[in-house]
Amino acid sequence: MGCDNPIPIETAHEDMIHDAQLDYYGKRLATCSSDRSVKVFDVVDGEPQRGVGQTLKGHAGPVWQFGHILASCSYDGKVIIWKEQQPANAGWAKIKEHSLHTASVNSVSWAPHELGAILACASSDGKIPFSLSKWGADVFEAHAIGCNAVSWAPAARAGSLLAPSTGGARAAPVKRFASAGCDNIVKIWSFSEETQTWVEEDVLEGHTDWVRDVAWAPNIGLPRSYIATASQDKTVLVWTKDTPAASWVRAALDPSVSAAPDVVWRVSWSLAGNVLAVSCGDGKVTLWKENLKGGWECVSDVSS
C-alpha cells in the first residue's frame, strides 16, 4: 500500500538535503543541506507557502541535522542554536554557538520539555556534550570511534501510568537517552543524581556494522519500552523491554528477509509511538506496525 499524491517541495537548496523536520503542530518545515544552510518554511493547509523561506547561515560545512527548537549541527564541528525574532517576520538570530568537537557533529536532540532546555549532540570524535539552559556544556566520551545519533527516552517512567500514586505526588521525570555508534552498538545512559554524572546503563548488541540512527519511542508511562535502530548492515532492529526490570529483547523488522535493499539511514516513531518510519538508501520510506503476535508488518511504502 502506498501514499497517494506526494507533494514535492522546492526548497531552493543548492546541494543535497540531509534532514527535514516539521514542528509539533505541522505549521513550520525546516530543512538542512550540504550547501551549509538551514531553511524554514511556513506550512498552510498541508503545503509549504511559495517562496524560498527564511535562510539561516552560520556553518562552514554541510549541515546534517537540527532539533525541534532550532539547533543545527554540521561537518564543521559546530552546534548553533537559533531563536526566532519578534515579530514573526523578523527572521531568526543565532543566540549560541558551540565549537566543542574536533570532528563532524552528526546529530542533535532536544530533551523532553519536562527536563528543561537540554540539548544532546553526537559527534564523530565519539563525544557527547550536553548544552543546558545557561548554555554551559558537560562532555563525556560515549563511543571510542565515533557517535552517529542520540535519542532521548520519554520523561515519564515506564510503568508509571499504572503505578499507584503516593499522596498525589507525580514521579520525577527520567533523564535517560540512547546513543548509536560506529562500534556497531547502542548504549543507554542515565543520569545519576548522586554523582551528577552520566552512567552507562545498558549496551545493545546486534548489528554488524555502524549504527546510523536510534529512536526511542514516545511513551506516556506504559510498562513496555521500544527502541528502533538503523544500521549500515542494512537491518533495522526493534528492541523491547516489557518492564523496567526486564532485559532488552531484539527483533528484526522482517525476520524472513533480514536485510534491506540498501543502507538504512533513519528511523522515526509517530507521536503515538505505534508506527515506525524507516528510510533506506534506495530512496524508499516504509511504515511498520506491531501485530497482535508481537511481529512487525509493513503497512505502507513510499518510493521517491
Salt bridges, closest charged atoms under 4 A:
ASP19 OD1 - ARG266 NH1 3.16
ASP35 OD2 - HIS13 ND1 2.99
ASP42 OD1 - ARG28 NE 2.58
ASP76 OD2 - HIS59 ND1 3.25
GLU84 OE2 - ARG28 NH2 2.87
GLU97 OE2 - LYS78 NZ 3.43
GLU97 OE1 - LYS94 NZ 2.98
GLU114 OE2 - HIS113 NE2 3.64
ASP125 OD2 - HIS101 ND1 2.90
ASP183 OD2 - HIS143 ND1 2.99
GLU200 OE1 - LYS187 NZ 3.60
GLU201 OE1 - ARG176 NE 3.08
ASP213 OD2 - ARG266 NE 3.15
ASP233 OD2 - HIS207 ND1 3.21
ASP242 OD1 - ARG224 NH2 2.70
GLU290 OE2 - ARG224 NH1 3.29
